[in-house]
């Protein structure tokens, strides 16, 4: 059960963090860098300890980065 929670968290949270940091900093690159820094710190502490978990994190980061770009295009189009 613990591994299921880890994989679900890895699938959802990094993407949401990229979106959150992008909204706060108004820059999607900085949002991505801050999220990668948090994931690197968690890997250093030993919370991210398997290759498949790192791959799921990377997929979620990519999806969040893509959504941040779409969010920016929508905001530009709206104004």
PDB file of N, CA, C and O in Angstrom, chain B, residues numbered from 101:
ATOM      1  N   UNK B 101       0.819  -1.198   0.000  1.00  0.00           N
ATOM      2  CA  UNK B 101       0.000   0.000   0.000  1.00  0.00           C
ATOM      3  C   UNK B 101       0.864   1.263   0.000  1.00  0.00           C
ATOM      4  O   UNK B 101       0.526   2.262  -0.635  1.00  0.00           O
ATOM      5  N   UNK B 102       1.973   1.201   0.716  1.00  0.00           N
ATOM      6  CA  UNK B 102       2.853   2.368   0.786  1.00  0.00           C
ATOM      7  C   UNK B 102       3.430   2.718  -0.587  1.00  0.00           C
ATOM      8  O   UNK B 102       3.572   3.895  -0.918  1.00  0.00           O
ATOM      9  N   UNK B 103       3.760   1.714  -1.377  1.00  0.00           N
ATOM     10  CA  UNK B 103       4.319   1.970  -2.704  1.00  0.00           C
ATOM     11  C   UNK B 103       3.283   2.568  -3.639  1.00  0.00           C
ATOM     12  O   UNK B 103       3.610   3.396  -4.489  1.00  0.00           O
ATOM     13  N   UNK B 104       2.032   2.151  -3.484  1.00  0.00           N
ATOM     14  CA  UNK B 104       0.960   2.725  -4.316  1.00  0.00           C
ATOM     15  C   UNK B 104       0.830   4.212  -4.023  1.00  0.00           C
ATOM     16  O   UNK B 104       0.675   5.013  -4.945  1.00  0.00           O
ATOM     17  N   UNK B 105       0.891   4.584  -2.761  1.00  0.00           N
ATOM     18  CA  UNK B 105       0.792   5.994  -2.378  1.00  0.00           C
ATOM     19  C   UNK B 105       1.990   6.768  -2.907  1.00  0.00           C
ATOM     20  O   UNK B 105       1.842   7.900  -3.369  1.00  0.00           O
ATOM     21  N   UNK B 106       3.185   6.164  -2.845  1.00  0.00           N
ATOM     22  CA  UNK B 106       4.369   6.839  -3.373  1.00  0.00           C
ATOM     23  C   UNK B 106       4.254   7.089  -4.874  1.00  0.00           C
ATOM     24  O   UNK B 106       4.598   8.170  -5.353  1.00  0.00           O
ATOM     25  N   UNK B 107       3.772   6.091  -5.619  1.00  0.00           N
ATOM     26  CA  UNK B 107       3.650   6.255  -7.059  1.00  0.00           C
ATOM     27  C   UNK B 107       2.556   7.249  -7.434  1.00  0.00           C
ATOM     28  O   UNK B 107       2.726   8.023  -8.376  1.00  0.00           O
ATOM     29  N   UNK B 108       1.438   7.239  -6.714  1.00  0.00           N
ATOM     30  CA  UNK B 108       0.391   8.221  -6.974  1.00  0.00           C
ATOM     31  C   UNK B 108       0.876   9.632  -6.654  1.00  0.00           C
ATOM     32  O   UNK B 108       0.590  10.575  -7.391  1.00  0.00           O
ATOM     33  N   UNK B 109       1.605   9.770  -5.561  1.00  0.00           N
ATOM     34  CA  UNK B 109       2.169  11.074  -5.211  1.00  0.00           C
ATOM     35  C   UNK B 109       3.171  11.528  -6.258  1.00  0.00           C
ATOM     36  O   UNK B 109       3.191  12.701  -6.631  1.00  0.00           O
ATOM     37  N   UNK B 110       4.000  10.614  -6.734  1.00  0.00           N
ATOM     38  CA  UNK B 110       4.983  10.954  -7.758  1.00  0.00           C
ATOM     39  C   UNK B 110       4.318  11.308  -9.080  1.00  0.00           C
ATOM     40  O   UNK B 110       4.865  12.080  -9.867  1.00  0.00           O
ATOM     41  N   UNK B 111       3.162  10.756  -9.320  1.00  0.00           N
ATOM     42  CA  UNK B 111       2.438  11.039 -10.566  1.00  0.00           C
ATOM     43  C   UNK B 111       1.732  12.388 -10.530  1.00  0.00           C
ATOM     44  O   UNK B 111       1.596  13.038 -11.566  1.00  0.00           O
ATOM     45  N   UNK B 112       1.286  12.813  -9.367  1.00  0.00           N
ATOM     46  CA  UNK B 112       0.458  14.012  -9.270  1.00  0.00           C
ATOM     47  C   UNK B 112       1.215  15.232  -8.749  1.00  0.00           C
ATOM     48  O   UNK B 112       1.138  16.305  -9.347  1.00  0.00           O
ATOM     49  N   UNK B 113       1.940  15.083  -7.652  1.00  0.00           N
ATOM     50  CA  UNK B 113       2.498  16.236  -6.946  1.00  0.00           C
ATOM     51  C   UNK B 113       3.545  17.042  -7.723  1.00  0.00           C
ATOM     52  O   UNK B 113       3.467  18.270  -7.699  1.00  0.00           O
ATOM     53  N   UNK B 114       4.513  16.435  -8.404  1.00  0.00           N
ATOM     54  CA  UNK B 114       5.479  17.273  -9.120  1.00  0.00           C
ATOM     55  C   UNK B 114       4.838  18.164 -10.194  1.00  0.00           C
ATOM     56  O   UNK B 114       5.236  19.316 -10.367  1.00  0.00           O
ATOM     57  N   UNK B 115       3.864  17.635 -10.898  1.00  0.00           N
ATOM     58  CA  UNK B 115       3.171  18.451 -11.901  1.00  0.00           C
ATOM     59  C   UNK B 115       2.421  19.612 -11.275  1.00  0.00           C
ATOM     60  O   UNK B 115       2.434  20.727 -11.797  1.00  0.00           O
ATOM     61  N   UNK B 116       1.768  19.345 -10.154  1.00  0.00           N
ATOM     62  CA  UNK B 116       1.062  20.419  -9.451  1.00  0.00           C
ATOM     63  C   UNK B 116       2.033  21.455  -8.894  1.00  0.00           C
ATOM     64  O   UNK B 116       1.743  22.651  -8.900  1.00  0.00           O
ATOM     65  N   UNK B 117       3.174  20.999  -8.417  1.00  0.00           N
ATOM     66  CA  UNK B 117       4.170  21.940  -7.908  1.00  0.00           C
ATOM     67  C   UNK B 117       4.720  22.839  -9.016  1.00  0.00           C
ATOM     68  O   UNK B 117       4.945  24.029  -8.797  1.00  0.00           O
ATOM     69  N   UNK B 118       4.932  22.277 -10.190  1.00  0.00           N
ATOM     70  CA  UNK B 118       5.383  23.099 -11.315  1.00  0.00           C
ATOM     71  C   UNK B 118       4.338  24.172 -11.618  1.00  0.00           C
ATOM     72  O   UNK B 118       4.685  25.332 -11.836  1.00  0.00           O
ATOM     73  N   UNK B 119       3.074  23.793 -11.632  1.00  0.00           N
ATOM     74  CA  UNK B 119       2.016  24.766 -11.894  1.00  0.00           C
ATOM     75  C   UNK B 119       1.948  25.824 -10.794  1.00  0.00           C
ATOM     76  O   UNK B 119       1.792  27.010 -11.083  1.00  0.00           O
ATOM     77  N   UNK B 120       2.062  25.402  -9.541  1.00  0.00           N
ATOM     78  CA  UNK B 120       2.016  26.342  -8.427  1.00  0.00           C
ATOM     79  C   UNK B 120       3.179  27.322  -8.482  1.00  0.00           C
ATOM     80  O   UNK B 120       2.976  28.532  -8.384  1.00  0.00           O
ATOM     81  N   UNK B 121       4.386  26.812  -8.638  1.00  0.00           N
ATOM     82  CA  UNK B 121       5.548  27.698  -8.684  1.00  0.00           C
ATOM     83  C   UNK B 121       5.521  28.596  -9.923  1.00  0.00           C
ATOM     84  O   UNK B 121       6.014  29.724  -9.882  1.00  0.00           O
ATOM     85  N   UNK B 122       4.955  28.107 -11.010  1.00  0.00           N
ATOM     86  CA  UNK B 122       4.831  28.934 -12.208  1.00  0.00           C
ATOM     87  C   UNK B 122       3.871  30.090 -11.954  1.00  0.00           C
ATOM     88  O   UNK B 122       4.127  31.218 -12.376  1.00  0.00           O
ATOM     89  N   UNK B 123       2.783  29.817 -11.275  1.00  0.00           N
ATOM     90  CA  UNK B 123       1.823  30.880 -10.963  1.00  0.00           C
ATOM     91  C   UNK B 123       2.418  31.895  -9.993  1.00  0.00           C
ATOM     92  O   UNK B 123       2.150  33.091 -10.109  1.00  0.00           O
ATOM     93  N   UNK B 124       3.215  31.434  -9.046  1.00  0.00           N
ATOM     94  CA  UNK B 124       3.786  32.332  -8.046  1.00  0.00           C
ATOM     95  C   UNK B 124       4.904  33.184  -8.637  1.00  0.00           C
ATOM     96  O   UNK B 124       4.983  34.380  -8.354  1.00  0.00           O
ATOM     97  N   UNK B 125       5.770  32.584  -9.453  1.00  0.00           N
ATOM     98  CA  UNK B 125       6.932  33.304  -9.974  1.00  0.00           C
ATOM     99  C   UNK B 125       6.687  33.935 -11.343  1.00  0.00           C
ATOM    100  O   UNK B 125       7.501  34.739 -11.796  1.00  0.00           O
ATOM    101  N   UNK B 126       5.596  33.596 -12.004  1.00  0.00           N
ATOM    102  CA  UNK B 126       5.286  34.076 -13.356  1.00  0.00           C
ATOM    103  C   UNK B 126       6.329  33.652 -14.384  1.00  0.00           C
ATOM    104  O   UNK B 126       6.495  34.310 -15.411  1.00  0.00           O
ATOM    105  N   UNK B 127       7.032  32.553 -14.110  1.00  0.00           N
ATOM    106  CA  UNK B 127       8.040  32.039 -15.032  1.00  0.00           C
ATOM    107  C   UNK B 127       8.055  30.521 -14.923  1.00  0.00           C
ATOM    108  O   UNK B 127       8.319  29.970 -13.854  1.00  0.00           O
ATOM    109  N   UNK B 128       7.771  29.850 -16.030  1.00  0.00           N
ATOM    110  CA  UNK B 128       7.657  28.397 -15.964  1.00  0.00           C
ATOM    111  C   UNK B 128       9.007  27.701 -15.823  1.00  0.00           C
ATOM    112  O   UNK B 128       9.068  26.594 -15.289  1.00  0.00           O
ATOM    113  N   UNK B 129      10.087  28.321 -16.288  1.00  0.00           N
ATOM    114  CA  UNK B 129      11.417  27.742 -16.121  1.00  0.00           C
ATOM    115  C   UNK B 129      11.800  27.732 -14.636  1.00  0.00           C
ATOM    116  O   UNK B 129      12.304  26.731 -14.126  1.00  0.00           O
ATOM    117  N   UNK B 130      11.559  28.841 -13.958  1.00  0.00           N
ATOM    118  CA  UNK B 130      11.869  28.913 -12.529  1.00  0.00           C
ATOM    119  C   UNK B 130      10.989  27.938 -11.757  1.00  0.00           C
ATOM    120  O   UNK B 130      11.456  27.305 -10.810  1.00  0.00           O
ATOM    121  N   UNK B 131       9.729  27.806 -12.145  1.00  0.00           N
ATOM    122  CA  UNK B 131       8.851  26.835 -11.503  1.00  0.00           C
ATOM    123  C   UNK B 131       9.367  25.416 -11.658  1.00  0.00           C
ATOM    124  O   UNK B 131       9.315  24.624 -10.717  1.00  0.00           O
ATOM    125  N   UNK B 132       9.865  25.094 -12.843  1.00  0.00           N
ATOM    126  CA  UNK B 132      10.434  23.765 -13.084  1.00  0.00           C
ATOM    127  C   UNK B 132      11.700  23.554 -12.263  1.00  0.00           C
ATOM    128  O   UNK B 132      11.887  22.488 -11.675  1.00  0.00           O
ATOM    129  N   UNK B 133      12.570  24.558 -12.217  1.00  0.00           N
ATOM    130  CA  UNK B 133      13.830  24.437 -11.471  1.00  0.00           C
ATOM    131  C   UNK B 133      13.564  24.269  -9.979  1.00  0.00           C
ATOM    132  O   UNK B 133      14.218  23.457  -9.325  1.00  0.00           O
ATOM    133  N   UNK B 134      12.613  25.026  -9.431  1.00  0.00           N
ATOM    134  CA  UNK B 134      12.284  24.888  -8.012  1.00  0.00           C
ATOM    135  C   UNK B 134      11.737  23.493  -7.700  1.00  0.00           C
ATOM    136  O   UNK B 134      12.077  22.907  -6.673  1.00  0.00           O
ATOM    137  N   UNK B 135      10.896  22.967  -8.581  1.00  0.00           N
ATOM    138  CA  UNK B 135      10.344  21.632  -8.367  1.00  0.00           C
ATOM    139  C   UNK B 135      11.423  20.562  -8.480  1.00  0.00           C
ATOM    140  O   UNK B 135      11.449  19.623  -7.685  1.00  0.00           O
ATOM    141  N   UNK B 136      12.306  20.693  -9.453  1.00  0.00           N
ATOM    142  CA  UNK B 136      13.413  19.732  -9.585  1.00  0.00           C
ATOM    143  C   UNK B 136      14.293  19.787  -8.343  1.00  0.00           C
ATOM    144  O   UNK B 136      14.789  18.757  -7.888  1.00  0.00           O
ATOM    145  N   UNK B 137      14.490  20.975  -7.797  1.00  0.00           N
ATOM    146  CA  UNK B 137      15.265  21.102  -6.564  1.00  0.00           C
ATOM    147  C   UNK B 137      14.613  20.371  -5.398  1.00  0.00           C
ATOM    148  O   UNK B 137      15.296  19.710  -4.616  1.00  0.00           O
ATOM    149  N   UNK B 138      13.297  20.488  -5.283  1.00  0.00           N
ATOM    150  CA  UNK B 138      12.592  19.759  -4.223  1.00  0.00           C
ATOM    151  C   UNK B 138      12.690  18.247  -4.412  1.00  0.00           C
ATOM    152  O   UNK B 138      12.876  17.511  -3.444  1.00  0.00           O
ATOM    153  N   UNK B 139      12.567  17.787  -5.643  1.00  0.00           N
ATOM    154  CA  UNK B 139      12.668  16.348  -5.909  1.00  0.00           C
ATOM    155  C   UNK B 139      14.098  15.866  -5.656  1.00  0.00           C
ATOM    156  O   UNK B 139      14.298  14.765  -5.142  1.00  0.00           O
ATOM    157  N   UNK B 140      15.090  16.682  -6.012  1.00  0.00           N
ATOM    158  CA  UNK B 140      16.486  16.301  -5.743  1.00  0.00           C
ATOM    159  C   UNK B 140      16.739  16.203  -4.237  1.00  0.00           C
ATOM    160  O   UNK B 140      17.452  15.310  -3.779  1.00  0.00           O
ATOM    161  N   UNK B 141      16.160  17.115  -3.482  1.00  0.00           N
ATOM    162  CA  UNK B 141      16.315  17.055  -2.026  1.00  0.00           C
ATOM    163  C   UNK B 141      15.647  15.804  -1.453  1.00  0.00           C
ATOM    164  O   UNK B 141      16.184  15.175  -0.541  1.00  0.00           O
ATOM    165  N   UNK B 142      14.486  15.446  -1.980  1.00  0.00           N
ATOM    166  CA  UNK B 142      13.815  14.236  -1.488  1.00  0.00           C
ATOM    167  C   UNK B 142      14.596  12.977  -1.892  1.00  0.00           C
ATOM    168  O   UNK B 142      14.630  11.999  -1.145  1.00  0.00           O
ATOM    169  N   UNK B 143      15.213  13.005  -3.059  1.00  0.00           N
ATOM    170  CA  UNK B 143      16.038  11.861  -3.472  1.00  0.00           C
ATOM    171  C   UNK B 143      17.285  11.765  -2.598  1.00  0.00           C
ATOM    172  O   UNK B 143      17.722  10.669  -2.249  1.00  0.00           O
ATOM    173  N   UNK B 144      17.849  12.905  -2.249  1.00  0.00           N
ATOM    174  CA  UNK B 144      19.030  12.922  -1.382  1.00  0.00           C
ATOM    175  C   UNK B 144      18.700  12.384   0.007  1.00  0.00           C
ATOM    176  O   UNK B 144      19.524  11.708   0.624  1.00  0.00           O
ATOM    177  N   UNK B 145      17.499  12.679   0.499  1.00  0.00           N
ATOM    178  CA  UNK B 145      17.068  12.190   1.811  1.00  0.00           C
ATOM    179  C   UNK B 145      16.650  10.723   1.771  1.00  0.00           C
ATOM    180  O   UNK B 145      16.506  10.095   2.821  1.00  0.00           O
ATOM    181  N   UNK B 146      16.453  10.168   0.574  1.00  0.00           N
ATOM    182  CA  UNK B 146      16.139   8.752   0.462  1.00  0.00           C
ATOM    183  C   UNK B 146      14.677   8.424   0.222  1.00  0.00           C
ATOM    184  O   UNK B 146      14.295   7.256   0.290  1.00  0.00           O
ATOM    185  N   UNK B 147      13.852   9.419  -0.056  1.00  0.00           N
ATOM    186  CA  UNK B 147      12.430   9.160  -0.289  1.00  0.00           C
ATOM    187  C   UNK B 147      12.160   8.650  -1.698  1.00  0.00           C
ATOM    188  O   UNK B 147      11.216   7.889  -1.915  1.00  0.00           O
ATOM    189  N   UNK B 148      12.976   9.062  -2.647  1.00  0.00           N
ATOM    190  CA  UNK B 148      12.863   8.587  -4.022  1.00  0.00           C
ATOM    191  C   UNK B 148      14.011   7.615  -4.237  1.00  0.00           C
ATOM    192  O   UNK B 148      15.145   8.027  -4.479  1.00  0.00           O
ATOM    193  N   UNK B 149      13.710   6.311  -4.149  1.00  0.00           N
ATOM    194  CA  UNK B 149      14.814   5.363  -4.115  1.00  0.00           C
ATOM    195  C   UNK B 149      14.809   4.323  -5.230  1.00  0.00           C
ATOM    196  O   UNK B 149      15.677   3.451  -5.248  1.00  0.00           O
ATOM    197  N   UNK B 150      13.869   4.389  -6.148  1.00  0.00           N
ATOM    198  CA  UNK B 150      13.854   3.424  -7.247  1.00  0.00           C
ATOM    199  C   UNK B 150      13.815   4.158  -8.583  1.00  0.00           C
ATOM    200  O   UNK B 150      13.310   5.277  -8.676  1.00  0.00           O
ATOM    201  N   UNK B 151      14.347   3.523  -9.598  1.00  0.00           N
ATOM    202  CA  UNK B 151      14.365   4.115 -10.940  1.00  0.00           C
ATOM    203  C   UNK B 151      12.942   4.337 -11.482  1.00  0.00           C
ATOM    204  O   UNK B 151      12.681   5.402 -12.041  1.00  0.00           O
ATOM    205  N   UNK B 152      12.010   3.374 -11.340  1.00  0.00           N
ATOM    206  CA  UNK B 152      10.655   3.640 -11.847  1.00  0.00           C
ATOM    207  C   UNK B 152       9.989   4.851 -11.172  1.00  0.00           C
ATOM    208  O   UNK B 152       9.224   5.576 -11.809  1.00  0.00           O
ATOM    209  N   UNK B 153      10.277   5.060  -9.909  1.00  0.00           N
ATOM    210  CA  UNK B 153       9.716   6.219  -9.214  1.00  0.00           C
ATOM    211  C   UNK B 153      10.295   7.517  -9.769  1.00  0.00           C
ATOM    212  O   UNK B 153       9.585   8.515  -9.884  1.00  0.00           O
ATOM    213  N   UNK B 154      11.558   7.507 -10.106  1.00  0.00           N
ATOM    214  CA  UNK B 154      12.189   8.684 -10.711  1.00  0.00           C
ATOM    215  C   UNK B 154      11.608   8.945 -12.099  1.00  0.00           C
ATOM    216  O   UNK B 154      11.419  10.098 -12.485  1.00  0.00           O
ATOM    217  N   UNK B 155      11.326   7.889 -12.842  1.00  0.00           N
ATOM    218  CA  UNK B 155      10.725   8.042 -14.173  1.00  0.00           C
ATOM    219  C   UNK B 155       9.322   8.634 -14.065  1.00  0.00           C
ATOM    220  O   UNK B 155       8.949   9.490 -14.867  1.00  0.00           O
ATOM    221  N   UNK B 156       8.545   8.187 -13.082  1.00  0.00           N
ATOM    222  CA  UNK B 156       7.195   8.730 -12.876  1.00  0.00           C
ATOM    223  C   UNK B 156       7.292  10.208 -12.485  1.00  0.00           C
ATOM    224  O   UNK B 156       6.499  11.024 -12.955  1.00  0.00           O
ATOM    225  N   UNK B 157       8.257  10.556 -11.631  1.00  0.00           N
ATOM    226  CA  UNK B 157       8.483  11.960 -11.280  1.00  0.00           C
ATOM    227  C   UNK B 157       8.802  12.789 -12.521  1.00  0.00           C
ATOM    228  O   UNK B 157       8.263  13.881 -12.699  1.00  0.00           O
ATOM    229  N   UNK B 158       9.672  12.271 -13.369  1.00  0.00           N
ATOM    230  CA  UNK B 158      10.059  12.998 -14.578  1.00  0.00           C
ATOM    231  C   UNK B 158       8.871  13.181 -15.516  1.00  0.00           C
ATOM    232  O   UNK B 158       8.717  14.242 -16.121  1.00  0.00           O
ATOM    233  N   UNK B 159       8.033  12.158 -15.641  1.00  0.00           N
ATOM    234  CA  UNK B 159       6.832  12.284 -16.468  1.00  0.00           C
ATOM    235  C   UNK B 159       5.913  13.365 -15.921  1.00  0.00           C
ATOM    236  O   UNK B 159       5.381  14.174 -16.682  1.00  0.00           O
ATOM    237  N   UNK B 160       5.726  13.383 -14.612  1.00  0.00           N
ATOM    238  CA  UNK B 160       4.861  14.382 -14.000  1.00  0.00           C
ATOM    239  C   UNK B 160       5.432  15.790 -14.169  1.00  0.00           C
ATOM    240  O   UNK B 160       4.684  16.738 -14.409  1.00  0.00           O
ATOM    241  N   UNK B 161       6.750  15.929 -14.046  1.00  0.00           N
ATOM    242  CA  UNK B 161       7.386  17.231 -14.281  1.00  0.00           C
ATOM    243  C   UNK B 161       7.155  17.703 -15.709  1.00  0.00           C
ATOM    244  O   UNK B 161       6.853  18.873 -15.944  1.00  0.00           O
ATOM    245  N   UNK B 162       7.297  16.791 -16.653  1.00  0.00           N
ATOM    246  CA  UNK B 162       7.095  17.137 -18.061  1.00  0.00           C
ATOM    247  C   UNK B 162       5.647  17.551 -18.316  1.00  0.00           C
ATOM    248  O   UNK B 162       5.391  18.529 -19.018  1.00  0.00           O
ATOM    249  N   UNK B 163       4.709  16.811 -17.748  1.00  0.00           N
ATOM    250  CA  UNK B 163       3.290  17.150 -17.910  1.00  0.00           C
ATOM    251  C   UNK B 163       2.976  18.502 -17.275  1.00  0.00           C
ATOM    252  O   UNK B 163       2.232  19.293 -17.854  1.00  0.00           O
ATOM    253  N   UNK B 164       3.526  18.777 -16.105  1.00  0.00           N
ATOM    254  CA  UNK B 164       3.304  20.064 -15.452  1.00  0.00           C
ATOM    255  C   UNK B 164       3.905  21.208 -16.242  1.00  0.00           C
ATOM    256  O   UNK B 164       3.306  22.279 -16.341  1.00  0.00           O
ATOM    257  N   UNK B 165       5.082  20.993 -16.806  1.00  0.00           N
ATOM    258  CA  UNK B 165       5.732  22.017 -17.625  1.00  0.00           C
ATOM    259  C   UNK B 165       4.910  22.300 -18.875  1.00  0.00           C
ATOM    260  O   UNK B 165       4.763  23.454 -19.278  1.00  0.00           O
ATOM    261  N   UNK B 166       4.381  21.256 -19.481  1.00  0.00           N
ATOM    262  CA  UNK B 166       3.539  21.405 -20.672  1.00  0.00           C
ATOM    263  C   UNK B 166       2.253  22.156 -20.323  1.00  0.00           C
ATOM    264  O   UNK B 166       1.829  23.045 -21.062  1.00  0.00           O
ATOM    265  N   UNK B 167       1.635  21.797 -19.194  1.00  0.00           N
ATOM    266  CA  UNK B 167       0.415  22.489 -18.776  1.00  0.00           C
ATOM    267  C   UNK B 167       0.674  23.958 -18.452  1.00  0.00           C
ATOM    268  O   UNK B 167      -0.174  24.812 -18.710  1.00  0.00           O
ATOM    269  N   UNK B 168       1.839  24.251 -17.889  1.00  0.00           N
ATOM    270  CA  UNK B 168       2.189  25.643 -17.603  1.00  0.00           C
ATOM    271  C   UNK B 168       2.312  26.442 -18.892  1.00  0.00           C
ATOM    272  O   UNK B 168       1.916  27.606 -18.945  1.00  0.00           O
ATOM    273  N   UNK B 169       2.861  25.820 -19.933  1.00  0.00           N
ATOM    274  CA  UNK B 169       2.959  26.497 -21.231  1.00  0.00           C
ATOM    275  C   UNK B 169       1.572  26.747 -21.808  1.00  0.00           C
ATOM    276  O   UNK B 169       1.308  27.819 -22.354  1.00  0.00           O
ATOM    277  N   UNK B 170       0.689  25.766 -21.689  1.00  0.00           N
ATOM    278  CA  UNK B 170      -0.691  25.939 -22.179  1.00  0.00           C
ATOM    279  C   UNK B 170      -1.409  27.032 -21.390  1.00  0.00           C
ATOM    280  O   UNK B 170      -2.164  27.821 -21.957  1.00  0.00           O
ATOM    281  N   UNK B 171      -1.168  27.070 -20.087  1.00  0.00           N
ATOM    282  CA  UNK B 171      -1.783  28.075 -19.240  1.00  0.00           C
ATOM    283  C   UNK B 171      -1.340  29.480 -19.669  1.00  0.00           C
ATOM    284  O   UNK B 171      -2.143  30.413 -19.700  1.00  0.00           O
ATOM    285  N   UNK B 172      -0.057  29.613 -19.997  1.00  0.00           N
ATOM    286  CA  UNK B 172       0.474  30.907 -20.426  1.00  0.00           C
ATOM    287  C   UNK B 172      -0.129  31.332 -21.761  1.00  0.00           C
ATOM    288  O   UNK B 172      -0.480  32.499 -21.941  1.00  0.00           O
ATOM    289  N   UNK B 173      -0.251  30.379 -22.712  1.00  0.00           N
ATOM    290  CA  UNK B 173      -0.843  30.698 -24.008  1.00  0.00           C
ATOM    291  C   UNK B 173      -2.296  31.140 -23.852  1.00  0.00           C
ATOM    292  O   UNK B 173      -2.746  32.065 -24.527  1.00  0.00           O
ATOM    293  N   UNK B 174      -3.017  30.482 -22.968  1.00  0.00           N
ATOM    294  CA  UNK B 174      -4.417  30.827 -22.727  1.00  0.00           C
ATOM    295  C   UNK B 174      -4.530  32.224 -22.117  1.00  0.00           C
ATOM    296  O   UNK B 174      -5.442  32.975 -22.461  1.00  0.00           O
ATOM    297  N   UNK B 175      -3.623  32.574 -21.226  1.00  0.00           N
ATOM    298  CA  UNK B 175      -3.637  33.899 -20.602  1.00  0.00           C
ATOM    299  C   UNK B 175      -3.307  34.988 -21.611  1.00  0.00           C
ATOM    300  O   UNK B 175      -3.897  36.068 -21.583  1.00  0.00           O
ATOM    301  N   UNK B 176      -2.361  34.702 -22.505  1.00  0.00           N
ATOM    302  CA  UNK B 176      -2.002  35.684 -23.549  1.00  0.00           C
ATOM    303  C   UNK B 176      -3.165  35.867 -24.512  1.00  0.00           C
ATOM    304  O   UNK B 176      -3.476  36.993 -24.902  1.00  0.00           O
ATOM    305  N   UNK B 177      -3.808  34.775 -24.898  1.00  0.00           N
ATOM    306  CA  UNK B 177      -4.912  34.835 -25.838  1.00  0.00           C
ATOM    307  C   UNK B 177      -6.102  35.602 -25.231  1.00  0.00           C
ATOM    308  O   UNK B 177      -6.819  36.315 -25.933  1.00  0.00           O
ATOM    309  N   UNK B 178      -6.291  35.440 -23.919  1.00  0.00           N
ATOM    310  CA  UNK B 178      -7.417  36.072 -23.240  1.00  0.00           C
ATOM    311  C   UNK B 178      -7.264  37.581 -23.162  1.00  0.00           C
ATOM    312  O   UNK B 178      -8.255  38.307 -23.227  1.00  0.00           O
ATOM    313  N   UNK B 179      -6.031  38.064 -23.023  1.00  0.00           N
ATOM    314  CA  UNK B 179      -5.827  39.505 -22.857  1.00  0.00           C
ATOM    315  C   UNK B 179      -5.524  40.211 -24.146  1.00  0.00           C
ATOM    316  O   UNK B 179      -5.330  41.426 -24.154  1.00  0.00           O
TER     317      UNK B 179
END
